[in-house]
Amino acid sequence: MTSFVAIDFETANYHRSSVCSVGVVIVENAIITGRLYELIQPNPHFYADWATDIHGLDYWATKDAKAFPDVWGPIAERTKGLPFVAHNSSFDESCLKAVHELYEMAYHDYEFQCTYRAAKRLFPNLLNHKLPTVSAHLGFPLDTHHNALADAEACAQIAMKICSPKAE
């Protein structure tokens, strides 16, 4: 896999539909061709303390942000036909499905690959398989974990190293 979209969502609370930021890194022919970071007004629009503690975003950071459909339209158009890659893809895929359902948007059966599961299989002896650990193991330090764009970038770097033909 040499062309894909690495994606990461951050949420405001325990609702998967409460995405408050998205990071997207587009990889075409094993070259990063695009990066996008957007704040999103979460729905429902409240922040759990634990979520703010994790990613630093709060009500004031997103009070004037666009709603998900306004953010997703250009992303969907730019990434059409490309598979998605996420670290712990079950979380990011469930967020994507939840916001599509909430806003009654057509869900296009996006294909997801998971760098977390791939790393567990390829590097069973790592201390853990969290994004910063795997990223550092592969030579890409992640200094701003839980920033959606930084996490998407780390995921893209991991995927290019462990999911590309030269890595197999």
N, CA, C and O atoms as a DFTB+ gen file, in Angstrom:
672 C
 N C O
     1  1       0.845      -1.170       0.000
     2  2       0.000       0.000       0.000
     3  2       0.894       1.238       0.000
     4  3       1.594       1.506       0.976
     5  1       0.865       1.982      -1.090
     6  2       1.696       3.182      -1.181
     7  2       0.875       4.462      -1.268
     8  3       1.425       5.560      -1.180
     9  1      -0.434       4.329      -1.439
    10  2      -1.308       5.500      -1.473
    11  2      -2.442       5.285      -0.481
    12  3      -3.153       4.281      -0.539
    13  1      -2.604       6.243       0.434
    14  2      -3.608       6.107       1.491
    15  2      -3.789       7.446       2.188
    16  3      -3.097       8.419       1.889
    17  1      -4.727       7.476       3.114
    18  2      -4.984       8.652       3.933
    19  2      -4.816       8.251       5.391
    20  3      -5.553       7.396       5.882
    21  1      -3.874       8.845       6.082
    22  2      -3.747       8.637       7.530
    23  2      -4.667       9.648       8.196
    24  3      -4.647      10.832       7.861
    25  1      -5.477       9.173       9.145
    26  2      -6.472      10.042       9.767
    27  2      -6.478       9.841      11.270
    28  3      -6.253       8.740      11.772
    29  1      -6.741      10.932      11.978
    30  2      -6.870      10.856      13.430
    31  2      -7.942      11.848      13.875
    32  3      -7.966      13.001      13.446
    33  1      -8.826      11.367      14.747
    34  2      -9.843      12.213      15.357
    35  2      -9.557      12.354      16.841
    36  3      -9.060      11.426      17.479
    37  1      -9.872      13.518      17.384
    38  2      -9.928      13.732      18.822
    39  2     -11.388      14.019      19.155
    40  3     -12.098      14.643      18.366
    41  1     -11.836      13.563      20.322
    42  2     -13.228      13.764      20.720
    43  2     -13.303      14.615      21.983
    44  3     -12.362      14.676      22.775
    45  1     -14.453      15.269      22.146
    46  2     -14.658      16.184      23.268
    47  2     -15.183      15.481      24.510
    48  3     -15.020      15.978      25.624
    49  1     -15.809      14.334      24.322
    50  2     -16.426      13.632      25.441
    51  2     -16.601      12.164      25.071
    52  3     -15.998      11.705      24.100
    53  1     -17.392      11.431      25.802
    54  2     -17.524       9.994      25.559
    55  2     -18.380       9.652      24.348
    56  3     -18.440       8.482      23.969
    57  1     -19.046      10.623      23.724
    58  2     -19.815      10.373      22.504
    59  2     -18.850      10.308      21.324
    60  3     -18.053      11.223      21.119
    61  1     -18.920       9.243      20.562
    62  2     -18.039       9.137      19.390
    63  2     -18.341      10.219      18.362
    64  3     -17.483      10.556      17.546
    65  1     -19.543      10.761      18.395
    66  2     -19.908      11.830      17.463
    67  2     -19.316      13.178      17.853
    68  3     -19.459      14.149      17.111
    69  1     -18.659      13.255      18.999
    70  2     -18.161      14.541      19.508
    71  2     -16.772      14.885      18.983
    72  3     -15.955      15.443      19.715
    73  1     -16.496      14.556      17.719
    74  2     -15.175      14.874      17.170
    75  2     -14.951      16.383      17.250
    76  3     -15.806      17.175      16.854
    77  1     -13.801      16.756      17.762
    78  2     -13.491      18.175      17.927
    79  2     -12.277      18.596      17.113
    80  3     -11.994      19.787      16.986
    81  1     -11.563      17.628      16.564
    82  2     -10.487      17.948      15.633
    83  2     -10.203      16.726      14.773
    84  3     -10.446      15.586      15.168
    85  1      -9.685      17.003      13.593
    86  2      -9.287      15.939      12.678
    87  2      -7.947      16.321      12.063
    88  3      -7.697      17.475      11.716
    89  1      -7.101      15.314      11.944
    90  2      -5.839      15.457      11.235
    91  2      -5.830      14.462      10.095
    92  3      -6.187      13.297      10.271
    93  1      -5.425      14.921       8.934
    94  2      -5.395      14.085       7.735
    95  2      -4.052      14.268       7.055
    96  3      -3.598      15.393       6.844
    97  1      -3.416      13.150       6.711
    98  2      -2.180      13.179       5.931
    99  2      -2.410      12.293       4.715
   100  3      -2.704      11.105       4.849
   101  1      -2.275      12.875       3.536
   102  2      -2.508      12.150       2.287
   103  2      -1.170      11.686       1.746
   104  3      -0.237      12.475       1.591
   105  1      -1.090      10.391       1.461
   106  2       0.121       9.782       0.923
   107  2      -0.219       9.198      -0.446
   108  3      -1.131       8.381      -0.578
   109  1       0.524       9.627      -1.457
   110  2       0.332       9.102      -2.808
   111  2       1.675       8.629      -3.334
   112  3       2.648       9.381      -3.371
   113  1       1.707       7.363      -3.741
   114  2       2.938       6.757      -4.235
   115  2       4.090       6.929      -3.243
   116  3       5.214       7.263      -3.616
   117  1       3.774       6.691      -1.973
   118  2       4.743       6.723      -0.874
   119  2       5.323       8.112      -0.608
   120  3       6.395       8.231      -0.015
   121  1       4.621       9.162      -1.044
   122  2       5.051      10.543      -0.801
   123  2       3.886      11.297      -0.173
   124  3       2.755      11.222      -0.652
   125  1       4.175      12.025       0.905
   126  2       3.131      12.850       1.519
   127  2       2.832      14.009       0.582
   128  3       3.707      14.813       0.260
   129  1       1.565      14.078       0.149
   130  2       1.162      15.117      -0.807
   131  2       0.202      16.140      -0.198
   132  3      -0.117      17.150      -0.826
   133  1      -0.253      15.877       1.015
   134  2      -1.158      16.835       1.622
   135  2      -1.319      16.608       3.105
   136  3      -1.227      15.480       3.590
   137  1      -1.560      17.690       3.822
   138  2      -1.814      17.654       5.264
   139  2      -2.980      18.597       5.547
   140  3      -3.097      19.661       4.938
   141  1      -3.833      18.194       6.471
   142  2      -4.958      19.041       6.837
   143  2      -5.250      18.864       8.312
   144  3      -5.283      17.747       8.827
   145  1      -5.462      19.984       8.982
   146  2      -5.891      19.971      10.376
   147  2      -7.054      20.925      10.498
   148  3      -6.979      22.067      10.047
   149  1      -8.138      20.459      11.111
   150  2      -9.311      21.304      11.323
   151  2      -9.862      21.087      12.717
   152  3      -9.972      19.957      13.194
   153  1     -10.203      22.183      13.355
   154  2     -11.015      22.098      14.562
   155  2     -12.461      21.938      14.111
   156  3     -12.861      22.472      13.077
   157  1     -13.236      21.201      14.890
   158  2     -14.627      20.917      14.557
   159  2     -15.466      21.206      15.795
   160  3     -15.072      20.864      16.910
   161  1     -16.620      21.836      15.600
   162  2     -17.514      22.039      16.724
   163  2     -18.167      20.697      17.042
   164  3     -18.950      20.191      16.238
   165  1     -17.858      20.113      18.197
   166  2     -18.368      18.778      18.497
   167  2     -19.874      18.774      18.736
   168  3     -20.476      19.788      19.088
   169  1     -20.447      17.617      18.537
   170  2     -21.875      17.447      18.783
   171  2     -22.051      16.135      19.538
   172  3     -21.840      15.069      18.959
   173  1     -22.427      16.179      20.807
   174  2     -22.818      17.353      21.580
   175  2     -21.597      18.210      21.947
   176  3     -20.479      17.714      22.090
   177  1     -21.863      19.528      22.096
   178  2     -20.779      20.479      22.289
   179  2     -20.514      20.731      23.778
   180  3     -20.835      21.787      24.323
   181  1     -19.925      19.733      24.400
   182  2     -19.396      19.907      25.748
   183  2     -18.130      19.071      25.852
   184  3     -17.954      18.088      25.133
   185  1     -17.258      19.478      26.758
   186  2     -15.968      18.801      26.929
   187  2     -15.909      18.139      28.291
   188  3     -16.163      18.771      29.317
   189  1     -15.575      16.873      28.288
   190  2     -15.281      16.180      29.534
   191  2     -13.883      16.607      29.978
   192  3     -12.991      16.792      29.151
   193  1     -13.703      16.758      31.279
   194  2     -12.391      17.174      31.791
   195  2     -11.288      16.240      31.325
   196  3     -10.202      16.696      30.964
   197  1     -11.552      14.935      31.328
   198  2     -10.517      13.971      30.933
   199  2     -10.126      14.166      29.462
   200  3      -8.965      13.967      29.102
   201  1     -11.080      14.552      28.614
   202  2     -10.758      14.762      27.201
   203  2      -9.870      15.992      27.032
   204  3      -8.883      15.957      26.297
   205  1     -10.227      17.081      27.716
   206  2      -9.406      18.291      27.652
   207  2      -8.014      18.016      28.202
   208  3      -7.024      18.514      27.665
   209  1      -7.932      17.226      29.272
   210  2      -6.623      16.864      29.824
   211  2      -5.768      16.120      28.804
   212  3      -4.545      16.266      28.790
   213  1      -6.399      15.331      27.963
   214  2      -5.665      14.541      26.968
   215  2      -5.161      15.402      25.812
   216  3      -3.974      15.366      25.487
   217  1      -6.048      16.172      25.193
   218  2      -5.662      16.887      23.969
   219  2      -5.590      18.402      24.096
   220  3      -5.139      19.076      23.169
   221  1      -6.025      18.950      25.227
   222  2      -5.899      20.382      25.459
   223  2      -6.987      21.239      24.836
   224  3      -6.968      22.459      25.004
   225  1      -7.927      20.649      24.127
   226  2      -8.997      21.425      23.515
   227  2     -10.154      21.577      24.493
   228  3     -10.409      20.699      25.317
   229  1     -10.851      22.713      24.388
   230  2     -12.002      22.944      25.249
   231  2     -13.080      23.677      24.464
   232  3     -12.923      23.954      23.275
   233  1     -14.167      23.983      25.140
   234  2     -15.311      24.646      24.513
   235  2     -14.890      25.887      23.726
   236  3     -15.349      26.101      22.604
   237  1     -14.030      26.690      24.309
   238  2     -13.632      27.953      23.687
   239  2     -12.798      27.735      22.435
   240  3     -12.815      28.565      21.526
   241  1     -12.080      26.646      22.377
   242  2     -11.255      26.358      21.198
   243  2     -12.110      26.063      19.968
   244  3     -11.689      26.317      18.840
   245  1     -13.314      25.525      20.188
   246  2     -14.126      25.089      19.053
   247  2     -15.478      25.803      18.955
   248  3     -16.301      25.435      18.117
   249  1     -15.720      26.806      19.786
   250  2     -17.049      27.437      19.792
   251  2     -17.392      28.072      18.454
   252  3     -18.570      28.151      18.105
   253  1     -16.407      28.525      17.697
   254  2     -16.651      29.135      16.393
   255  2     -16.207      28.236      15.232
   256  3     -16.178      28.674      14.082
   257  1     -15.867      26.991      15.532
   258  2     -15.407      26.060      14.497
   259  2     -16.587      25.604      13.633
   260  3     -17.749      25.723      14.022
   261  1     -16.255      25.084      12.459
   262  2     -17.272      24.545      11.549
   263  2     -17.846      23.248      12.110
   264  3     -17.206      22.559      12.904
   265  1     -19.052      22.936      11.685
   266  2     -19.653      21.645      11.995
   267  2     -19.009      20.577      11.107
   268  3     -18.425      20.886      10.068
   269  1     -19.125      19.335      11.528
   270  2     -18.484      18.242      10.812
   271  2     -18.795      18.205       9.313
   272  3     -17.859      18.080       8.523
   273  1     -20.052      18.306       8.878
   274  2     -20.309      18.212       7.435
   275  2     -19.538      19.246       6.615
   276  3     -19.117      18.958       5.495
   277  1     -19.351      20.435       7.160
   278  2     -18.614      21.478       6.441
   279  2     -17.120      21.180       6.363
   280  3     -16.446      21.585       5.416
   281  1     -16.616      20.478       7.356
   282  2     -15.203      20.084       7.359
   283  2     -15.003      18.854       6.478
   284  3     -14.025      18.775       5.734
   285  1     -15.921      17.898       6.560
   286  2     -15.722      16.609       5.885
   287  2     -15.860      16.693       4.369
   288  3     -15.172      15.961       3.659
   289  1     -16.722      17.556       3.854
   290  2     -16.932      17.633       2.405
   291  2     -15.639      17.749       1.610
   292  3     -15.395      16.924       0.729
   293  1     -14.808      18.739       1.887
   294  2     -13.548      18.858       1.144
   295  2     -12.580      17.694       1.392
   296  3     -11.829      17.311       0.495
   297  1     -12.597      17.137       2.594
   298  2     -11.727      15.985       2.881
   299  2     -12.177      14.796       2.045
   300  3     -11.354      14.135       1.413
   301  1     -13.468      14.522       2.038
   302  2     -13.995      13.386       1.278
   303  2     -13.681      13.522      -0.205
   304  3     -13.336      12.543      -0.867
   305  1     -13.801      14.730      -0.717
   306  2     -13.517      14.954      -2.140
   307  2     -12.043      14.718      -2.446
   308  3     -11.706      14.093      -3.451
   309  1     -11.171      15.213      -1.585
   310  2      -9.710      15.099      -1.812
   311  2      -9.201      13.672      -1.629
   312  3      -8.186      13.300      -2.217
   313  1      -9.895      12.869      -0.818
   314  2      -9.403      11.524      -0.484
   315  2     -10.191      10.412      -1.177
   316  3     -10.007       9.234      -0.872
   317  1     -11.052      10.782      -2.092
   318  2     -11.917       9.812      -2.768
   319  2     -11.106       8.656      -3.356
   320  3     -10.133       8.866      -4.080
   321  1     -11.526       7.441      -3.031
   322  2     -10.897       6.249      -3.586
   323  2      -9.673       5.751      -2.838
   324  3      -9.151       4.683      -3.157
   325  1      -9.203       6.502      -1.849
   326  2      -8.022       6.078      -1.101
   327  2      -8.445       5.364       0.181
   328  3      -9.422       5.762       0.815
   329  1      -7.726       4.322       0.566
   330  2      -8.019       3.684       1.856
   331  2      -7.548       4.573       2.999
   332  3      -6.653       5.402       2.831
   333  1      -8.162       4.388       4.158
   334  2      -7.781       5.123       5.359
   335  2      -6.907       4.240       6.236
   336  3      -7.071       3.021       6.279
   337  1      -5.979       4.876       6.931
   338  2      -5.112       4.202       7.887
   339  2      -5.191       4.987       9.187
   340  3      -5.123       6.216       9.181
   341  1      -5.332       4.281      10.292
   342  2      -5.359       4.929      11.600
   343  2      -4.679       4.021      12.613
   344  3      -4.616       2.805      12.433
   345  1      -4.177       4.620      13.666
   346  2      -3.584       3.840      14.747
   347  2      -4.707       3.575      15.739
   348  3      -5.206       4.498      16.384
   349  1      -5.098       2.326      15.857
   350  2      -6.315       1.897      16.556
   351  2      -7.513       2.340      15.717
   352  3      -8.345       3.132      16.160
   353  1      -7.578       1.819      14.516
   354  2      -8.578       2.234      13.530
   355  2     -10.005       2.026      14.000
   356  3     -10.908       2.716      13.526
   357  1     -10.239       1.097      14.916
   358  2     -11.614       0.879      15.374
   359  2     -12.176       2.150      16.015
   360  3     -13.366       2.435      15.871
   361  1     -11.344       2.914      16.715
   362  2     -11.799       4.170      17.305
   363  2     -12.122       5.198      16.224
   364  3     -13.219       5.758      16.208
   365  1     -11.179       5.448      15.325
   366  2     -11.372       6.490      14.320
   367  2     -12.499       6.134      13.355
   368  3     -13.273       7.003      12.952
   369  1     -12.592       4.870      12.987
   370  2     -13.684       4.447      12.115
   371  2     -15.032       4.616      12.812
   372  3     -16.004       5.040      12.187
   373  1     -15.095       4.287      14.102
   374  2     -16.364       4.444      14.825
   375  2     -16.739       5.923      14.960
   376  3     -17.923       6.255      14.926
   377  1     -15.770       6.804      15.109
   378  2     -16.057       8.239      15.136
   379  2     -16.602       8.696      13.790
   380  3     -17.586       9.433      13.731
   381  1     -15.969       8.261      12.721
   382  2     -16.411       8.656      11.388
   383  2     -17.843       8.180      11.126
   384  3     -18.663       8.921      10.585
   385  1     -18.127       6.957      11.510
   386  2     -19.487       6.433      11.337
   387  2     -20.481       7.197      12.205
   388  3     -21.589       7.494      11.758
   389  1     -20.104       7.513      13.425
   390  2     -21.018       8.205      14.346
   391  2     -21.393       9.590      13.845
   392  3     -22.560       9.975      13.917
   393  1     -20.425      10.345      13.338
   394  2     -20.762      11.688      12.865
   395  2     -21.530      11.644      11.552
   396  3     -22.367      12.509      11.294
   397  1     -21.255      10.646      10.721
   398  2     -22.057      10.495       9.507
   399  2     -23.510      10.187       9.867
   400  3     -24.439      10.727       9.266
   401  1     -23.690       9.317      10.849
   402  2     -25.047       8.970      11.281
   403  2     -25.743      10.177      11.919
   404  3     -26.900      10.467      11.615
   405  1     -25.033      10.868      12.797
   406  2     -25.608      12.023      13.485
   407  2     -26.113      13.073      12.500
   408  3     -27.208      13.612      12.662
   409  1     -25.314      13.355      11.490
   410  2     -25.673      14.391      10.525
   411  2     -26.424      13.838       9.311
   412  3     -26.662      14.553       8.337
   413  1     -26.789      12.564       9.385
   414  2     -27.539      11.896       8.313
   415  2     -26.840      12.043       6.962
   416  3     -27.460      12.361       5.947
   417  1     -25.533      11.800       6.985
   418  2     -24.706      11.846       5.782
   419  2     -24.514      10.418       5.280
   420  3     -24.437       9.480       6.074
   421  1     -24.440      10.259       3.982
   422  2     -24.181       8.932       3.406
   423  2     -22.767       8.488       3.796
   424  3     -21.799       9.231       3.640
   425  1     -22.678       7.270       4.301
   426  2     -21.372       6.698       4.663
   427  2     -20.930       5.794       3.523
   428  3     -21.675       4.906       3.110
   429  1     -19.750       6.010       3.024
   430  2     -19.301       5.342       1.800
   431  2     -18.462       4.092       2.037
   432  3     -17.616       3.755       1.210
   433  1     -18.679       3.411       3.137
   434  2     -17.922       2.190       3.436
   435  2     -16.423       2.389       3.228
   436  3     -15.772       1.661       2.478
   437  1     -15.906       3.391       3.914
   438  2     -14.480       3.671       3.831
   439  2     -13.696       2.461       4.296
   440  3     -14.048       1.828       5.291
   441  1     -12.642       2.144       3.580
   442  2     -11.764       1.028       3.940
   443  2     -10.747       1.529       4.954
   444  3     -10.084       2.541       4.725
   445  1     -10.622       0.822       6.074
   446  2      -9.665       1.202       7.119
   447  2      -8.634       0.104       7.324
   448  3      -8.964      -1.082       7.348
   449  1      -7.381       0.517       7.472
   450  2      -6.288      -0.349       7.889
   451  2      -5.810       0.165       9.246
   452  3      -5.993       1.338       9.569
   453  1      -5.198      -0.714      10.037
   454  2      -4.819      -0.337      11.392
   455  2      -3.325      -0.545      11.633
   456  3      -2.829      -1.670      11.568
   457  1      -2.611       0.549      11.912
   458  2      -1.185       0.438      12.203
   459  2      -0.945      -0.135      13.602
   460  3       0.105      -0.728      13.851
   461  1      -1.899       0.035      14.509
   462  2      -1.763      -0.549      15.850
   463  2      -1.723      -2.071      15.755
   464  3      -0.822      -2.706      16.304
   465  1      -2.689      -2.654      15.065
   466  2      -2.714      -4.123      14.939
   467  2      -1.510      -4.632      14.158
   468  3      -0.944      -5.673      14.491
   469  1      -1.118      -3.898      13.117
   470  2       0.060      -4.304      12.342
   471  2       1.317      -4.260      13.211
   472  3       2.158      -5.155      13.133
   473  1       1.442      -3.231      14.031
   474  2       2.615      -3.111      14.900
   475  2       2.644      -4.232      15.942
   476  3       3.711      -4.770      16.239
   477  1       1.489      -4.587      16.496
   478  2       1.451      -5.685      17.465
   479  2       1.930      -6.988      16.828
   480  3       2.614      -7.789      17.463
   481  1       1.563      -7.183      15.578
   482  2       1.958      -8.396      14.866
   483  2       3.449      -8.370      14.505
   484  3       4.139      -9.381      14.637
   485  1       3.942      -7.218      14.051
   486  2       5.322      -7.122      13.568
   487  2       6.354      -6.906      14.676
   488  3       7.509      -7.313      14.545
   489  1       5.932      -6.264      15.765
   490  2       6.859      -5.933      16.855
   491  2       6.304      -6.425      18.189
   492  3       5.982      -5.615      19.057
   493  1       6.190      -7.728      18.360
   494  2       5.539      -8.257      19.567
   495  2       6.290      -7.953      20.858
   496  3       5.701      -8.029      21.937
   497  1       7.555      -7.617      20.778
   498  2       8.345      -7.413      21.986
   499  2       8.434      -5.956      22.440
   500  3       9.131      -5.659      23.410
   501  1       7.750      -5.056      21.765
   502  2       7.746      -3.668      22.238
   503  2       7.081      -3.602      23.605
   504  3       6.222      -4.423      23.927
   505  1       7.479      -2.632      24.396
   506  2       6.897      -2.430      25.724
   507  2       5.386      -2.269      25.633
   508  3       4.643      -2.834      26.437
   509  1       4.933      -1.490      24.644
   510  2       3.503      -1.348      24.337
   511  2       3.416      -0.974      22.862
   512  3       4.443      -0.821      22.200
   513  1       2.231      -0.830      22.356
   514  2       2.054      -0.534      20.938
   515  2       1.311       0.787      20.727
   516  3       0.639       0.988      19.715
   517  1       1.453       1.680      21.710
   518  2       0.863       3.002      21.593
   519  2       1.561       3.771      20.479
   520  3       2.704       3.482      20.125
   521  1       0.862       4.740      19.943
   522  2       1.383       5.499      18.810
   523  2       2.774       6.088      19.057
   524  3       3.645       5.924      18.203
   525  1       3.026       6.768      20.182
   526  2       4.375       7.324      20.380
   527  2       5.456       6.244      20.465
   528  3       6.580       6.450      20.008
   529  1       5.120       5.111      21.043
   530  2       6.097       4.024      21.191
   531  2       6.472       3.445      19.835
   532  3       7.653       3.293      19.523
   533  1       5.474       3.124      19.037
   534  2       5.731       2.536      17.712
   535  2       6.425       3.549      16.819
   536  3       7.368       3.213      16.103
   537  1       5.961       4.780      16.862
   538  2       6.553       5.829      16.046
   539  2       8.039       6.020      16.383
   540  3       8.880       6.088      15.487
   541  1       8.350       6.105      17.670
   542  2       9.747       6.263      18.085
   543  2      10.576       5.043      17.684
   544  3      11.718       5.178      17.245
   545  1       9.992       3.851      17.838
   546  2      10.692       2.614      17.458
   547  2      11.101       2.648      15.982
   548  3      12.146       2.114      15.610
   549  1      10.279       3.274      15.154
   550  2      10.552       3.341      13.722
   551  2      11.291       4.611      13.309
   552  3      11.440       4.889      12.119
   553  1      11.759       5.388      14.308
   554  2      12.602       6.541      14.013
   555  2      11.869       7.841      13.758
   556  3      12.436       8.769      13.180
   557  1      10.609       7.923      14.182
   558  2       9.853       9.154      14.005
   559  2       9.289       9.584      15.348
   560  3       8.174       9.193      15.694
   561  1      10.038      10.388      16.127
   562  2       9.557      10.796      17.450
   563  2       8.272      11.613      17.350
   564  3       8.132      12.469      16.476
   565  1       7.353      11.340      18.243
   566  2       6.074      12.046      18.285
   567  2       6.068      12.920      19.527
   568  3       5.869      12.430      20.638
   569  1       6.287      14.220      19.335
   570  2       6.418      15.137      20.469
   571  2       5.093      15.738      20.925
   572  3       4.985      16.187      22.066
   573  1       4.085      15.754      20.058
   574  2       2.809      16.389      20.399
   575  2       1.660      15.388      20.252
   576  3       0.701      15.624      19.516
   577  1       1.778      14.282      20.957
   578  2       0.751      13.239      20.915
   579  2      -0.596      13.824      21.330
   580  3      -0.678      14.633      22.253
   581  1      -1.638      13.405      20.639
   582  2      -3.028      13.840      20.805
   583  2      -3.318      15.178      20.133
   584  3      -4.397      15.740      20.323
   585  1      -2.382      15.692      19.356
   586  2      -2.713      16.695      18.354
   587  2      -3.072      15.868      17.128
   588  3      -2.264      15.060      16.670
   589  1      -4.272      16.060      16.592
   590  2      -4.760      15.174      15.537
   591  2      -3.836      15.142      14.311
   592  3      -3.641      14.078      13.723
   593  1      -3.273      16.272      13.923
   594  2      -2.383      16.260      12.762
   595  2      -1.063      15.560      13.079
   596  3      -0.556      14.795      12.258
   597  1      -0.508      15.810      14.248
   598  2       0.735      15.132      14.630
   599  2       0.523      13.620      14.693
   600  3       1.380      12.851      14.257
   601  1      -0.608      13.200      15.232
   602  2      -0.901      11.766      15.308
   603  2      -1.117      11.164      13.922
   604  3      -0.675      10.046      13.659
   605  1      -1.796      11.899      13.030
   606  2      -1.992      11.408      11.659
   607  2      -0.647      11.317      10.936
   608  3      -0.409      10.379      10.175
   609  1       0.217      12.280      11.173
   610  2       1.553      12.263      10.561
   611  2       2.353      11.050      11.054
   612  3       2.988      10.357      10.258
   613  1       2.320      10.799      12.354
   614  2       3.024       9.628      12.898
   615  2       2.452       8.344      12.314
   616  3       3.196       7.432      11.955
   617  1       1.140       8.279      12.222
   618  2       0.499       7.100      11.641
   619  2       0.928       6.911      10.186
   620  3       1.210       5.791       9.760
   621  1       0.977       7.997       9.430
   622  2       1.415       7.916       8.033
   623  2       2.852       7.407       7.944
   624  3       3.164       6.564       7.103
   625  1       3.719       7.914       8.806
   626  2       5.114       7.470       8.803
   627  2       5.214       5.978       9.135
   628  3       5.983       5.248       8.510
   629  1       4.438       5.537      10.114
   630  2       4.423       4.115      10.476
   631  2       3.935       3.291       9.292
   632  3       4.558       2.296       8.921
   633  1       2.827       3.704       8.706
   634  2       2.253       2.946       7.588
   635  2       3.217       2.869       6.413
   636  3       3.327       1.826       5.769
   637  1       3.913       3.958       6.128
   638  2       4.870       3.918       5.014
   639  2       6.014       2.958       5.289
   640  3       6.573       2.370       4.363
   641  1       6.366       2.797       6.564
   642  2       7.465       1.889       6.907
   643  2       7.028       0.429       6.999
   644  3       7.771      -0.461       6.584
   645  1       5.839       0.169       7.532
   646  2       5.467      -1.229       7.777
   647  2       4.416      -1.774       6.805
   648  3       4.161      -2.978       6.773
   649  1       3.818      -0.899       6.028
   650  2       2.779      -1.364       5.101
   651  2       3.173      -1.192       3.637
   652  3       2.380      -1.494       2.745
   653  1       4.362      -0.721       3.386
   654  2       4.780      -0.522       1.998
   655  2       5.452      -1.792       1.472
   656  3       5.941      -2.603       2.258
   657  1       5.481      -1.970       0.149
   658  2       6.100      -3.170      -0.429
   659  2       7.552      -3.360       0.001
   660  3       7.994      -4.494       0.182
   661  1       8.307      -2.257       0.171
   662  2       9.718      -2.405       0.544
   663  2       9.882      -2.887       1.990
   664  3      10.942      -3.391       2.360
   665  1       8.818      -2.729       2.818
   666  2       8.903      -3.181       4.213
   667  2       8.557      -4.653       4.353
   668  3       8.813      -5.251       5.398
   669  1       7.985      -5.241       3.325
   670  2       7.551      -6.639       3.424
   671  2       8.626      -7.607       2.976
   672  3       8.414      -8.819       2.999
